[in-house]
């Protein structure tokens, strides 16, 4: 169970990649130019789906600012990891020093006890992976290929007395490889942890 709730205010994302895979890799599979608008839209959609499933950007984000509620516990879970650099931690606007961090899991340990209940904790930090892991890029490319090949104009086919309906989300689906990559990179699992 999560120890805190969060409100997010995004800091600059200078190093964040717009995609979790290279358009040039997808273009090889689809045999079209890497700057094709439909290819890029499919890759963007697949990237968004993966980021949504794991609940964090995955790629490197610099100087991200998050606002977390105090938990009354010694640990505080950040909404994204791995933690690359901790710039600042403040409790109700006052800087706090001596905070320890579990970098891989994105957990902060209060230096003198517990994060105070009913306090707003502000954290400025860099998080994510650079480069994006190959298994993530591979499943994003697979998903983008499926999205690209989906014809959103066809929603229902009727032949005689039989009718079949297609839904875009149902037609794309996920693979066991996708699920394994999501499971390996998902954070803050909430009820399903």
Number of C-alpha atoms within 10 A of each C-alpha: 9 14 16 19 15 16 13 13 11 14 15 12 14 11 14 18 18 13 20 27 24 17 20 15 13 24 18 11 11 15 9 13 14 17 11 11 10 13 23 20 14 23 27 19 18 25 26 16 15 26 20 13 16 19 17 19 22 26 23 21 26 21 20 20 20 20 21 21 21 24 21 16 15 16 21 24 22 25 23 25 28 22 22 17 14 18 13 15 22 16 18 14 11 10 12 14 11 10 13 13 18 14 15 13 16 19 19 21 18 19 14 9 11 15 23 17 12 11 16 19 23 25 21 19 22 23 28 21 17 13 13 16 15 12 15 21 21 19 25 29 24 19 23 27 20 16 23 20 12 16 11 12 7 11 11 10 10 9 7 5 5 7 9 9 9 13 12 14 10 8 13 16 11 14 12 9 14 19 13 13 22 20 13 12 18 19 21 21 12 9 7 6 9
